[in-house]
Amino acid sequence: HSGAMLLIATYFFAYQIYCDFSGYSDIAVGSARVLGFDLMQNFRHPYFSTSIKEFWQRWHISLSTWFRDYLYISLGGNRVSKFKWYRNLFITFVVSGLWHGANWTYVVWGALHGFYYVCSVASQSFRERILKWFNITRHAKIIHLFRMAWVFMLVLLAWIFFRANNLQEAVYIATHLFSGVDNVPLSLHEAGLSNIKFALSMFLILFLEGVQYWSRREEITGL
């Protein structure tokens, strides 16, 4: 497939897996509510995150808190030396990847997020000094949008390994994302996706984004 098709597929998969995970979580929460039980919220607008740390505070919250309580803290958490702290973070993410399935693709997916998280924590003070040095903090909204887009792109890259059947396939997709991106109509035709279907898919994704943004301001889970 051309790079355009690979980009579109990667982008669409991000929403497919979100709707799958978040959807069955909502079904579980709603079913439990009918029976008189209140379950925790499992997703909280993860694609609006402005850091990897924030992403994991919003994505699959029940799973991430379980690994935090029973693995990360058991390893020593952050009450150790800085090196061991970074090690504990990385191990936790690698194991969380393996938890999804006995495949190297899941291990790499977890390792990527562990790498993202460690880099984010290690560079936080440096990034804050850079922003202050160049007086960029006054453009708060622009910085917020840039961070959101950057985190989303990192998550998209990791999703490639999560979805691929094997590492060779994942590497091929990742290294061919931008090959032939100038011919989107031809790529859609080759994939059997008409312009109408593509436009409808994009509309539905943008509609979902709008609903998600609106629900950030007004909680709708109690309706």
Disulfide bonds with the S-S distance in Angstrom:
none
